[in-house]
Every structure is written in C-alpha cells, then in structure tokens.
Amino acid sequence: MSQSLTSYLFISAALFSIGLFGVLTRRNLVAMLISLELILNSVSISFMAFNRFVFADKSLGQVFVIFIIALAAAEVSIALSLILWLHRKKGSIDIEKAKDLRG
C-alpha cells in the first residue's frame, strides 16, 4: 500500500468533516465534545503528515501535536466539569437547556 501525503490528508479531511458535522448537528453536549476531539485528531494527523513529507525540521510537527494533545486534555476536563454542572442544574445535557443559563 502506497503511503503518500494525499492519503493522510484525505483521512484527516474525512475526520474533520465528520467532526464538523457532529458539532453542527448534535444537541447533546457530550456528543459535541467527542466531535471536537475528532476535529483535533484530524489536525494532529495533518501536522504529522506534513512533518513526515514536507518539513525539513522533523521535530516541528511533533511539537505541535504534543501541544494539541495537551490542549485537548485541558478542554476535556473543563468541558466535562461544565457538562456535569449543567446536568446538576437543569437535569439534562441538551444544548437548548444551556441557552437558558445566560441571564
């Protein structure tokens, strides 16, 4: 099987599209969080593909991926605490009920 930059970018674009579709269509906050993780993973795949095939400095893409992983871990911990708080406050994690918390 021939591995090229286009095959990695195709997989990354597919993951990004699935994640974007999930963020835009889901009402459940946990499903939206999983979709955001898919988007971050697709960006990581793109960085690693460019790291392998394009960049002269081979550590540059890896540094970006480690930064994305750390960002995703922080995002998950904050988002899950907010989702838990919303569930305790409203009894549901539906995004429509979260709009009531503005005022």
C-alpha positions in Angstrom: 0.0 0.0 0.0 1.5 3.3 -1.1 1.5 5.9 1.6 1.6 9.5 0.4 0.8 12.9 1.7 -2.6 12.9 -0.1 -3.8 9.7 1.6 -3.0 11.2 5.0 -4.7 14.4 4.1 -7.7 12.6 2.8 -8.1 10.7 6.1 -7.6 14.0 8.0 -10.2 15.8 5.9 -12.7 12.9 6.4 -12.2 13.0 10.2 -12.5 16.8 10.2 -15.8 16.6 8.1 -17.3 14.0 10.5 -16.3 16.1 13.5 -17.7 19.3 12.0 -20.9 17.6 11.1 -21.2 16.3 14.6 -20.6 19.7 16.2 -23.2 21.4 13.9 -26.0 18.7 14.2 -25.8 17.3 17.7 -27.8 18.7 20.6 -26.1 16.5 23.2 -23.1 18.3 24.8 -21.1 15.0 25.2 -21.5 14.2 21.5 -20.4 17.7 20.6 -17.3 17.2 22.8 -16.5 14.0 21.0 -16.9 15.7 17.7 -14.5 18.4 18.8 -12.0 15.7 19.7 -12.3 14.3 16.2 -11.5 17.7 14.8 -8.4 18.0 17.0 -7.3 14.5 16.0 -7.7 15.3 12.3 -5.4 18.4 12.8 -2.9 16.2 14.6 -2.9 13.8 11.7 -2.3 16.7 9.3 0.6 18.0 11.3 2.2 14.6 11.5 1.8 14.0 7.7 3.4 17.4 6.9 6.1 16.5 9.4 6.9 13.3 7.6 6.7 14.5 4.0 7.3 18.3 3.9 9.1 19.8 6.8 12.9 19.9 7.0 12.9 20.1 10.8 11.4 16.7 11.8 10.5 17.8 15.3 8.3 20.7 14.4 5.1 18.7 13.7 5.6 16.6 16.7 5.8 19.6 19.0 2.5 20.9 17.5 0.9 17.5 18.1 2.0 17.4 21.7 0.6 20.9 22.2 -2.7 19.8 20.6 -2.9 16.8 22.9 -2.3 19.0 26.0 -4.9 21.5 24.7 -7.4 18.6 24.2 -6.8 17.3 27.7 -7.5 20.7 29.2 -10.5 21.2 27.0 -12.0 17.9 28.0 -11.5 18.5 31.7 -13.1 21.9 31.6 -16.0 20.8 29.3 -16.8 17.8 31.3 -17.0 19.8 34.5 -19.3 22.3 32.8 -21.5 19.5 31.4 -21.7 18.0 34.9 -22.6 21.3 36.4 -25.3 21.8 33.7 -26.7 18.3 34.4 -27.0 19.1 38.1 -28.6 22.5 37.4 -31.1 21.5 34.7 -31.2 17.7 34.8 -30.3 17.4 31.2 -27.3 18.0 28.9 -29.3 19.2 26.0 -27.8 22.3 24.4 -31.2 24.0 24.3 -31.3 24.0 28.1 -27.9 25.6 28.3 -29.2 28.6 26.5 -31.5 29.3 29.5 -28.4 29.9 31.7 -27.5 33.2 30.1 -29.4 35.5 32.4 
